[in-house]
Amino acid sequence: MTALFSPGQRWVSHADGSLGLGIVTQVDDRRVTLHFPAVEEERVYATDRAPLTRLLLKSGDRLVRMDGLVFTVLSVAQQNGLATYVTEDDAGLRQTVNEAELDAHVELNTPVERLLNNQLGKTGDFDLRRLTLEHSAAGEGFGLQGLLGPRTSLLSHQLYVASSIGKQSAPRVLLADEVGLGKTIEAGLILSQQLLRQRVSRVLVLTPESLTHQWLVEMQRRFHLSFSLLNEARLEDGDHEEEFSDNPLVISPLTLFSGKSELQRIVAGLHWDMVIIDEAHHIAGLREPQTDLGAFVAQLAHRSRGLLLLTATPEQAGPESHFERLQLIDPSRFPDFDKFMQGQAQFSHWNQIIEQIEAGLHPELPDGIDATDDPEGQIQQMLDRYGTGRVLYRNSRRAVAGFPQRHLHPYPLTAPSLYAGSSCSLHPELTVSEADWIDEDPRVEWLRETLRALRPEKVLVICAHKETALALEHHLHFKVGVRCAAFHESLSLIERDRAAAYFADELGGAQALICSEIGSEGRNFQFAHHLICFDLPAHPDLLEQRIGRLDRIGQKADIHVHVPYLLGTAQETLFFWLQDGLGAFQSTCSFGHQIFSEFESTLDSVMQGHEDLKPLIAATRERREQLAIETEQGRDRLLERHSHNSEIGNQIIRSLETRESATALHDFTEHLFDRLGIDQEYLEENLSVIRPTENLVTGQLPGLHEEGVTATYDRATALSREDVLFLTWEHPIIMESMSVLLGSDIGKASFGTFSRKGVPAGTFLLEAVFRVECLAPRYLEAGQFLDYTPVRMLVTKDGREVGDKLSAAYLEEALQSVPGATSAAALSKLRTILESLFSILDQRASDAISHRLDAAVDRATGFYESESSRLTYLRTINPGITEQDLEALATEGSACIVALKQTTSVLEGLRVCVAV
């Protein structure tokens, strides 16, 4: 054995690769001594069982000299046991390099280098690497990226909206689903897709101040998105421009910018890929005469490529305000208000035509609609030409199942003499001292008794004014002993969150949350089933917002709305107008703003006692029924057709459920985590604790703390347990763990033996796995055209393919790893055969990829030609489609095809399999 070693030779330890490249310094009969310059250590090994492999480079290999210069090996000669390399540098100059001059910091990164130098892992590592490549490829080809990972219920209408918008290159959309249908979730799903596909990187979210922390928590908890909250407190001592420019994901209250021209200039001047504005109906003055905030928002909207506006009541401030927001999104599509209103008036007619087409009739089609197209094509043409197109999505409750029933509980109470002079006021308590009305207003006593009767049920109490809420909370808490909390606009964000959390706490939490009107906007309390309107808002949209805090998707019980009112006062008038005229308590009223605008002056006159209530109720009911018929026939149904296709939505759900198979992911991560040094301890059904161990092969993974985290692979469990992680193929921990493994040397080379009937002992096989590499930006989504499935080959010593006879699954179970000395001896004998097979495998992989490449280019060409034809047609009927849209599509298509044509194969792993 000593004849193998000669002083000056370079050897690698396959027991400890971190030592680098060693040099033989001394050899005797039984021992060999090596110096490892990279770590300045000497090691002594027994010559007959040293875990060492000789490093011998071959022609074409890269050689790094100890002075750092890099050469290409042209030829190798050996004399007296030492290798001498004839090399060439980048300039073409030839030099002779002795092996003693090789750099000690050797990196055996490629599977070939690691296999030939006996730098081997366990046979199971090879299988893990192959599986990781397969799962990664499945993710690349999954057309719904960004929709799988969020912690949300799989609801057809939300997924349809999010999928339709999220795949656009620069979406500019008004999300206007009715209260409780999940606009924030839709926005998060859209954003999740855009970020995962790398279509956006810098995002600014503007919300009412009361909702900033809720957005912050929702984005992190549901979508794994870490936003920075930049508000007055955060910016008090900081550099404003630095804060906004250094943080790519920002949430700020819109009011932060009110009256601050310099801050507006800074933020509007920065690059934002997407701006999201919640409760957008509050924005006034977008057009002349512009308000301070209106001008700021208009500037942001103009400069940002993507824009999402969220509002449940798009027409609350009137049709002109609604038009302003649509114009903000797409000024070319909505240039003129009068034309917009003319188009709105035609919706009923267009809807009748669509219904006739669906019934199999042949109505007279409007100009520009191709009568030769099939019925579905004609309907799509109608929607493209006469609907609001790609800029507005609005789903209504009647089109979405799963909502509870509403039950109204009115409580007529005798007005106290204290309010004798305030019978025309909706809020008479504001006209007297707090002490007096708390003592004499019968609603206070009624509230006290109602809370006692409902105990332990959670109750949300809403009143119009902060002063009323504070007085009630103080009285109930200190005088009556009811566990309650106040929630109003003067509280800081942290104080509001504490109050909401106290109310949500099932053990020892508040029974009642006493809110001012801000409590009816943005915050969600589905865990409560009782709403008390201590007073009533005149505007029906505000009433709907109040009820909508409880009546939302996810509510598990019927909603009970309790309304006390004082007899003979404006409160009684308003109650009966809302109930008997509008029917606003038991069902949503999508045209409440329009009716309120038409009858506001009459309603006010009746509340003042100048007119009779009955004619007002009759006229209101008649107008409501008329608008209901018009809405049924016209605008809303046309919009709903565009906003939700249940067939497509349900197909998305099926695709997501198939992809998220908890069993497949669980089995894979069990192997992956174990190999990376992550412990997984099972607690109970669907729950486990994962924690890093001292053997963790990488730095800290995102979301994985040293003390460990509780996690689940089950969506239903994740929705009911907000304190646990929801692990999917898109969770940062999973994605980063897969990246860590593929970026390491784990599984690149291994050696195993197996026994199989019919396979003679000594049979040699070489297994290889190649990755499909397409260096395309993620936003091009090359995976929708290119098959990324890794290429696996299993060949005999003469290059014959036998992978169909011995499957990957079989070898995974059958192969056993061997000691390093055994593999070193075998590899030394097999080296010539191996080197001849490497080139064969490379060529076959290239051929396989070439066939896939051609098919992918054909698919991409067909897709972009079809999309171009579709957009070209749409542009003839829809001014919202611009020449820039066509140019952007052409540019994207060209870039995608160029990237596809450069697809190559990359060797990821080699495994020698020997039958015994």
Secondary structure, 3 states (H helix, E strand, C coil): CHHHCCCCCEEEECCCHHHCEEEEEEECCCEEEEEECCCCEEEEEECCCCCEEECCCCCCCEEEECCCCEEEEEEEEEECCEEEEEEECCCCCEEEEEHHHECCCCCCCCHHHHHHCCCCECHHHHHHHHHHHHHHHHHHCCCCCCCCCCCCCCCHHHHHHHHHHHCCCCCEEEECCCCCCCHHHHHHHHHHHHHHCCCCCCEEEEECHHHHHHHHHHHHHHHCCCCEECCHHHHCCCCHHHHHHHCCEEEEEHHHHCCCHHHHHHHHHCCCCEEEECCHHHCCCCCCCCCHHHHHHHHHHHHCCEEEEECCCCCCCCHHHHHHHHHHHCCCCCCCHHHHHHHHHCHHHHHHHHHHHHCCCCCCCCCCCCCCCCHHHHHHHHHHHHCCHHHEECCCHHHCCCCCCEEEEEEEECCCHHHCCCCCCCCHHHHCCHHHHHHHCHHHHHHHHHHHHHCCCCEEEECCCHHHHHHHHHHHHHHHCCCEEEECCCCCHHHHHHHHHHHHCCCCCCCEEEECHHHHCCCCCCCCCEEEECCCCCCHHHHHHHHHCCCCCCCCCCEEEEEEEECCCHHHHHHHHHHHHHCCCCCCCCCHHHHHHHHHHHHHHHHCCCCCHHHHHHHHHHHHHHHHHHHHHCHHHHHHHHHCCHHHHHHHHHHHHHHCCHHHHHHHHHHHHHHHCEEEEEEECCEEEEEECCCCCCCCCCCCCCCCEEEECCHHHHHHCCCCEECCCCCHHHHHHHHHHHHCCCCCEEEEEECCCCCCCCCEEEEEEEEEECCCCHHHCHHHCCCCCCEEEEEECCCCECCCCCCHHHHHHHCEECCHHHHHHHHHHHHHHHHHHHHHHHHHHHHHHHHHHHHHHHHHHHHHHHHHHHHHHHHHHCCCCCHHHHHHHHHHHHHHHHHHHCCEEEEEEEEEEEEC
